[in-house]
Amino acid sequence: MRKNILKVMLFACLGISMVSCNNMLDVDPQDALDTEKVYTSVSNFEKGVLGSYSLYSPEYSVLIGSIMADECRLNSQNNGVNGFGNLLNRWEYTSEDDILLKAWKNYYADIYSINLLLENAAKVPVRNEQEKAKQKSLVAELYGLRAMVHFELHRNFGAPDAEGNKALTIPYITDTDVNKKPGKISLSKFYEYLWLDLEKAKDVDETVDFRMNKNAVTALEARVALYQKNYIVALAKSTQIINQFQLSDISQYENLWKDKSPSEVIFRLKRSNDNKLRPNTLWQDYTAGRKFFQPSYKLMDSYTESDIRLSNFSKDGDTEEEFINKYPGNDFSDKVNDVKVFRASEMYLIRAEANYFLNRNDAALQDINELRKHRISNGGQLNTIDLNTILNERYLELSYEGHRYYDLKRLRLPVQRLEKDLAAEGDQSELSSGNKAYILPIPLKETIVNPNLK
């Protein structure tokens, strides 16, 4: 029985499916790879590690973080029973929402595969010092991935960090015991587990930007510290990255999103046509020629005319409808782009916010102006700084990357939309922190089989 359980799909060419029964994760062994082969060599173990990347789809956070906020307006074609994310966008969803369930399953499926590898890593034969160092790095890489995926689950389904350490968030799973029914844990306990994993991840020796490298671990530490309001750590970690990475200048910016310029990208996940879910597919159905979401007027109107970030929007030549063009495709396909998980610009924004809350307003203003200098060709320099200024710059810089809703949520601020961005008359223009739709629920199917999650 144990041997059957320890079968999981670890390679990009294999799929994973999950059903709810008496635990959060049930891995379907159909077409699965017997993991015993994974542990026969360091080389095979590395293939298993790469498989954990193939399972992970942060696109769910990119989608939810955008459509729950004020970055998107619903396309008129995206309604009815075939609608995609329209109920989330209109704040009329329930705990049975399909996107929420898929996000939950995807993230915990990846955690299962990571834990499976970690539990069996000691089986791998190590023949020399080089392999010993490689295996140590691979294990550290897995700890970094586990921390990152848990943090995505917290951002989606946990309490706002503004509620304090006693507020509850999702379970932090560190084993493959399929009989457990874990309950929610406090934010303080969650972050205790997460920082332990981040500490273990520091042994990673990867340098490529599509793996969980040292800089990616540091960038994750900066992001996590910002959410925790640990501004001293957020300042230190973001500075480490800023000292190593330059911002893309105005001439490089569009190539950054076409995957032609590696500048300022700290960590990315490769995507191809084999990935059904990728940044390009979140906003429109290419097969049917149907748009799901368009950029909000609020967002488009927030840029100055000389801001290169306006290139993230385009107009359809036939309908004259604006569409989201931040992911315009690469040289091989107009429908494929990598996921940029961490960029240097986010580190400037993290440091600016940390400096602001540490009463270092001049330093915060300097970071915001440095970023704007690389995005706006005709001036754009600011003279004063406050929290709204910093959050607005995050809104402009990080749109459609999975930040806006989570930024507002972590600070317990309302989502506010323009009337002209509403899908229908009578829709709400503001989602306050007291509204039942403000915090995403754990999917109903999961709470039914595990009441401890309620």
Buried (B, 14 or more C-beta within 10 A) or exposed (E): EEEEBBBBBBBBEBEBEBEBEEBBBBBBBEEBBEBEEBBEBBEBBBBBBBBBBBBBBBBBBBBBBBBBBBBBBBBEBBBEEEBBBBBBBBBEBEBEBEBBBBBBBBBBBBBBBBBBBBBBBEEBEBEEEEBEBBBBBBBBBBBBBBBBBBBBBBBBBBBBBBBEEEBBBBBBBBEBEBEBEBEBBBBEBBBEBBBBBBBBBEBBBBEEBBBBBBBBBBBBBBBBBBBBBBBEBBBBBBBBBBEEBEBBBBEBBBEBBBBEBEBBBBBBBBBEEEBEBBBBBBBBBEEEEEBBBBBBBBBBEBBBEEBBBBEBBBEEEEEEBBBBBBBBBBEEEEBBBBBBBBBBBBBBBBBBBBBBBBEBBEBBBBBBBBBBBBBBBEEBEEEEBEEEBBBEBBBBBBBBBBBBBBBBBBBBBEBEBBEEBBBEEEBBEEBEBEEEBBBBBBBBBBBEBBEEBE
